[in-house]
Amino acid sequence: MRKDCFHKKVCTNKCTTDCERFRCFNNQLDMSNLPSMYKTPITIYRVDADGDIYDKLNDYKGDKLVKFVQQGKSLYICSTTCGNAKTTWAAKIMLRYIDRTWSKSYDFPRGVFVNIPTFLIDIKNFNNRPSYIDRLKEADLVVWDDLAFSKLTDYEHEQLLQFIDYRIANNKSNIYTSNITDYENLKSMIGGRLASRIYNGSTVYEFKSDDFRAGGKV
């Protein structure tokens, strides 16, 4: 059995070098722009302060998750505290979706991960735009990580708005993570038009737990 196979613990097929499941799933991972640490099954240990929210997020799987994405619904996962699994949960849900849909199309990206600070730098360099930018409008699900990390310039606002507005208008699903929990503060950071589309168009989950990243609980 391949040591680098995502499905090695559950697959019942004979492991071969030309395994379609391995090839197609890994191609989806390559297109996803997921950081390496999120490309393998993710364990998130239950934290009492956010236990109820963990249960709700853990329910996004299987047919329910596929239906959620097909309906173009969105999540806004936020906390004023860093390091309490916002990004990890977003990546986990996206990985679950890829796992459910990898066989639908080889070349069409099911999920794309976007680190917004990096994205806003990349879009200014039109001679070296990463290929994932061209897939952001059409992917089934996009994770927009670290929203409102700083106050947007007018240019950054318009660039981000055009992608998110297109996706919402075309019934595409999104997951946003942010350290901004209050709608008014979000408006002051990213502008009212963008904040309204994101915050008011999403199911909001706010984490209350402390930063436990250093404790190895994620």
C-alpha positions as CSV (number, residue, x, y, z in Angstrom):
1,M,0.0,0.0,0.0
2,R,1.3,3.5,-0.9
3,K,2.4,5.3,2.2
4,D,1.4,8.6,0.6
5,C,-2.1,7.5,-0.3
6,F,-4.9,9.5,1.4
7,H,-7.2,6.4,1.3
8,K,-4.7,3.9,2.6
9,K,-6.7,3.1,5.7
10,V,-10.0,2.6,4.0
11,C,-9.3,1.4,0.5
12,T,-10.1,-2.2,-0.4
13,N,-8.7,-2.1,-3.9
14,K,-5.5,-3.8,-4.8
15,C,-2.8,-1.2,-4.7
16,T,-1.1,-0.6,-8.1
17,T,1.1,2.0,-9.6
18,D,-1.7,3.1,-12.0
19,C,-4.5,3.3,-9.4
20,E,-7.2,5.7,-10.7
21,R,-8.3,6.7,-7.3
22,F,-4.8,7.6,-6.2
23,R,-4.1,9.4,-9.5
24,C,-7.4,11.4,-9.7
25,F,-7.5,12.3,-6.0
26,N,-3.9,13.5,-6.0
27,N,-4.5,15.5,-9.1
28,Q,-7.3,17.3,-7.2
29,L,-4.9,18.0,-4.4
30,D,-2.4,19.4,-6.8
31,M,-5.0,21.8,-8.2
32,S,-6.4,22.7,-4.7
33,N,-3.4,24.9,-3.6
34,L,-3.8,23.4,-0.2
35,P,-0.7,23.7,2.0
36,S,1.1,20.4,2.5
37,M,0.1,20.1,6.2
38,Y,-3.6,20.0,5.1
39,K,-3.3,17.4,2.4
40,T,-3.5,14.4,4.7
41,P,-6.4,13.4,7.0
42,I,-6.7,16.0,9.7
43,T,-7.4,15.3,13.4
44,I,-8.9,18.1,15.4
45,Y,-9.2,17.4,19.1
46,R,-12.4,18.5,20.8
47,V,-12.1,21.7,22.8
48,D,-14.8,22.2,25.5
49,A,-15.2,26.0,24.8
50,D,-16.1,25.2,21.2
51,G,-17.6,21.8,21.5
52,D,-21.0,22.6,20.2
53,I,-19.6,24.4,17.1
54,Y,-17.2,21.5,16.5
55,D,-20.2,19.1,16.4
56,K,-21.9,21.4,13.9
57,L,-18.9,21.6,11.7
58,N,-18.2,17.9,11.9
59,D,-21.7,17.4,10.5
60,Y,-20.5,18.8,7.2
61,K,-19.6,15.6,5.5
62,G,-21.0,12.9,3.1
63,D,-24.1,13.7,1.2
64,K,-24.9,16.7,3.4
65,L,-21.6,18.4,2.5
66,V,-22.1,17.7,-1.2
67,K,-25.6,19.1,-1.1
68,F,-24.3,22.2,0.8
69,V,-21.8,22.9,-1.9
70,Q,-24.2,22.2,-4.8
71,Q,-26.6,24.7,-3.3
72,G,-23.8,27.4,-3.2
73,K,-24.0,27.9,0.5
74,S,-21.1,29.4,2.6
75,L,-19.5,29.3,6.0
76,Y,-17.8,32.2,7.9
77,I,-15.5,30.7,10.6
78,C,-14.2,33.4,12.9
79,S,-12.6,34.1,16.2
80,T,-10.8,37.1,17.8
81,T,-8.1,34.5,18.9
82,C,-5.4,33.1,16.6
83,G,-4.4,29.4,16.6
84,N,-7.8,27.8,17.5
85,A,-8.4,25.8,14.3
86,K,-10.3,28.1,12.0
87,T,-8.1,27.3,9.0
88,T,-7.8,23.7,10.0
89,W,-11.6,23.2,10.1
90,A,-12.0,25.0,6.7
91,A,-9.3,22.8,5.1
92,K,-10.8,19.7,6.7
93,I,-14.2,20.4,5.2
94,M,-12.7,21.1,1.8
95,L,-10.7,17.9,1.9
96,R,-13.8,16.0,2.7
97,Y,-15.5,17.5,-0.3
98,I,-12.7,16.6,-2.6
99,D,-12.8,13.0,-1.2
100,R,-16.5,12.8,-2.1
101,T,-16.2,14.2,-5.6
102,W,-12.7,13.3,-6.9
103,S,-14.1,10.9,-9.5
104,K,-16.5,13.4,-11.1
105,S,-13.9,15.1,-13.3
106,Y,-10.1,14.8,-13.6
107,D,-9.3,18.3,-14.8
108,F,-12.0,20.3,-13.1
109,P,-11.0,21.6,-9.6
110,R,-13.4,20.6,-6.9
111,G,-11.8,22.8,-4.2
112,V,-9.3,25.6,-4.1
113,F,-7.6,27.1,-1.0
114,V,-6.7,30.8,-1.1
115,N,-4.5,32.5,1.5
116,I,-5.8,36.0,1.0
117,P,-2.6,37.9,1.9
118,T,-0.7,35.9,-0.7
119,F,-3.5,36.2,-3.2
120,L,-3.6,40.0,-3.0
121,I,0.2,40.1,-3.7
122,D,-0.1,37.6,-6.6
123,I,-2.8,39.4,-8.4
124,K,-0.6,42.5,-8.7
125,N,1.9,40.5,-10.6
126,F,0.1,39.8,-13.9
127,N,3.2,38.4,-15.5
128,N,3.5,35.6,-13.0
129,R,-0.1,34.8,-11.9
130,P,-0.3,31.3,-10.3
131,S,-2.6,29.0,-12.1
132,Y,-5.0,28.6,-9.2
133,I,-6.1,32.2,-9.6
134,D,-7.6,31.3,-13.0
135,R,-9.6,28.5,-11.3
136,L,-11.1,30.5,-8.5
137,K,-14.3,31.5,-10.3
138,E,-15.2,27.9,-11.4
139,A,-14.2,25.6,-8.5
140,D,-17.1,24.1,-6.6
141,L,-15.7,25.2,-3.3
142,V,-13.2,27.9,-2.4
143,V,-11.6,28.5,1.1
144,W,-10.8,32.1,1.6
145,D,-8.3,32.0,4.5
146,D,-7.4,35.0,6.7
147,L,-10.0,37.4,5.5
148,A,-9.6,41.0,6.8
149,F,-6.0,40.4,8.0
150,S,-5.6,44.1,7.3
151,K,-7.6,47.0,5.9
152,L,-8.0,46.6,2.2
153,T,-6.9,49.3,-0.3
154,D,-9.4,50.3,-3.0
155,Y,-7.6,48.1,-5.5
156,E,-7.5,45.1,-3.2
157,H,-11.1,45.5,-2.4
158,E,-12.1,45.6,-6.1
159,Q,-10.0,42.6,-6.9
160,L,-11.3,40.5,-4.1
161,L,-14.9,41.6,-4.7
162,Q,-14.9,40.6,-8.3
163,F,-14.0,37.0,-7.5
164,I,-16.3,36.6,-4.5
165,D,-19.2,38.5,-6.2
166,Y,-18.9,36.2,-9.2
167,R,-18.9,33.1,-7.2
168,I,-21.9,34.1,-5.1
169,A,-23.8,35.3,-8.2
170,N,-23.1,31.9,-9.8
171,N,-24.2,29.8,-6.8
172,K,-20.6,28.8,-5.9
173,S,-19.8,27.7,-2.3
174,N,-17.3,29.4,-0.1
175,I,-15.7,29.1,3.3
176,Y,-14.2,32.2,4.9
177,T,-11.9,32.3,7.9
178,S,-11.2,35.5,9.8
179,N,-10.1,37.1,13.1
180,I,-13.0,39.5,12.7
181,T,-16.2,38.4,14.5
182,D,-18.2,41.6,14.4
183,Y,-20.0,42.7,11.2
184,E,-19.4,46.4,11.8
185,N,-15.6,45.8,12.2
186,L,-15.6,43.6,9.1
187,K,-17.2,46.5,7.1
188,S,-14.5,48.9,8.3
189,M,-11.8,46.4,7.1
190,I,-13.1,45.2,3.8
191,G,-15.9,47.6,2.9
192,G,-19.6,47.4,3.2
193,R,-20.3,45.7,-0.2
194,L,-17.9,42.9,0.4
195,A,-18.8,42.5,4.1
196,S,-22.5,42.2,3.3
197,R,-22.0,39.5,0.7
198,I,-19.7,37.5,2.9
199,Y,-21.1,37.9,6.4
200,N,-24.8,38.1,5.7
201,G,-24.6,35.4,3.0
202,S,-22.9,32.8,5.3
203,T,-23.6,30.6,8.3
204,V,-21.4,32.2,11.0
205,Y,-19.5,30.1,13.5
206,E,-17.5,31.9,16.1
207,F,-14.8,30.1,18.1
208,K,-14.3,31.1,21.8
209,S,-11.3,28.9,22.7
210,D,-7.8,30.1,23.4
211,D,-4.8,29.7,21.1
212,F,-3.9,26.1,21.5
213,R,-1.7,25.7,18.5
214,A,1.5,25.5,20.6
215,G,0.0,22.7,22.6
216,G,-0.3,20.4,19.6
217,K,-4.1,20.0,19.8
218,V,-4.6,20.6,16.1
